[in-house]
Amino acid sequence: MGSASSSSRVIYLDVDGRIQKVVFSRFCSPCDIKELFCTALGVPRTTNLSLLDSSGAMVSIDPTMPHNTERSPYRVVPVTSGQLADKEELFQNVLTQVAEQFSRAFKINELKTEVTNRLAMLEKRVELEGMKVVEIEKCHNDIKKLREEMASRNNSNFLEDNKKLTPRRDVPSYPKMLSCLEHMYHDLGLVKDFNINPITLKRWLLCIHDNYRNNPFHNFRHCFCVTQMMYSMICLCSLQEKFTQLDILILMTAAVCHDLDHPGFNNTYQINARTELAVRYNDISPLENHHCAVAFQIFSQPDCNIFSNFDPEAFKQIRQGTITLILATDMARHGEILDSFKQKVDNFDYADEEHITCLKMVLIKCCDISNEVRPMEVAEPWVDCLLEEYFMQSDREKAEGLPVAPFMDREKVTKPTAQIGFIKFVLIPMFETVLKLFPQIEEAMVQPLRESRDRYEELKQIDDAMNEVQKKKSENLTMGGKKK
Ligand SMILES: [Zn+2]
């Protein structure tokens, strides 16, 4: 121990006003000396120190550091503490900033979520609008194609001279029926004039299609044929020159809706079997009342309401007009309606609302039973469909012990017998009365009816002759048996 040896160095430190003598070997490392100073200061050994002389100049801490005396001690400043404070402050600042950043990040996240949501909404809207545009575009294309197709089928004078228009007698394939109906509404100017939403028109027609049952006869194809015949008559008879567009809309819409949800069994069955429909409508045209009710149930759905842009007065008119026409399709009222029309036809007055209504009723009746106006190859399968539906009913009537009409009885009716009477006594008289107002239907509609009547009469003669031969054969056989 003792005093400092020659290998020792003595340094005086000022530790908070107190003089501290520090002795260390000149072979000590600067790190050792610093640790020694820390001990003298009473701070952790890892603390960084600054050594300042009396002039405030910094002195390096190492074994060769300048010598000093008790009167000129070095001031030891734990620089680290000051720097730490700075660092702490810096750290705090950093923390604050980070916190702010976080907070901002959270806010940004909120904002981001909102923006994402809004974007999704916009995208959805764009998508929907896009779909609408696509759908409308498709609609336009369909119509364009149909126009071209119809023009080519009806040869060149289709577009040049409307008066030479003949009703389209062929029935298009199933997928085209909806597009054709849609086209008719566009072509007659109904979509434009009544500001009908073209998408609603599509949805309405789809809904109509879904509300026709799969009966042998009273199905959507029948609805199509009746409406197509109406469209043809509107064109052929230039009805748009005589009727208001509202009348045209009523004629078309009544045709589309006229057999909605037909159950395949007629009013007689409904009344005799005391069905729910007969009870609901007190035996008064139960089916036709039901078709009307279903039609207006469909219109009550906003998605399918093609009249949504109508003011209440216009809607009232379309409703009343459509109901009147659909109710007129009850064949039980045939005589009454035709008689009323016959009384008006010789002095027909287009300014008289009653005359117009009566004509519209006759027109929908003509269209409803117009199959025989079409070419034989189209008309004949319809007779099979009708008989199939009739036989279904008569079989059920027999099973339920209800009266059976002879024209529906599979034991009593044949195609020629079913058609001859109907063409001769119902169709031709009605079409010939309409002919008085519209001579242009003679060639296109009345003549085919006469031809159809003649054809079925020939068929009946053949049938009768065959039956006669058959009868004689069996008679001969019986007589031969007796001779034996
Ligand atoms: Zn019908």
Boltz pocket constraint, residues with backbone or C-beta under 6 A from the ligand:
constraints:
  - pocket:
      binder: B
      contacts: [[A, 222], [A, 226], [A, 258], [A, 259], [A, 329], [A, 368]]
      max_distance: 6.0
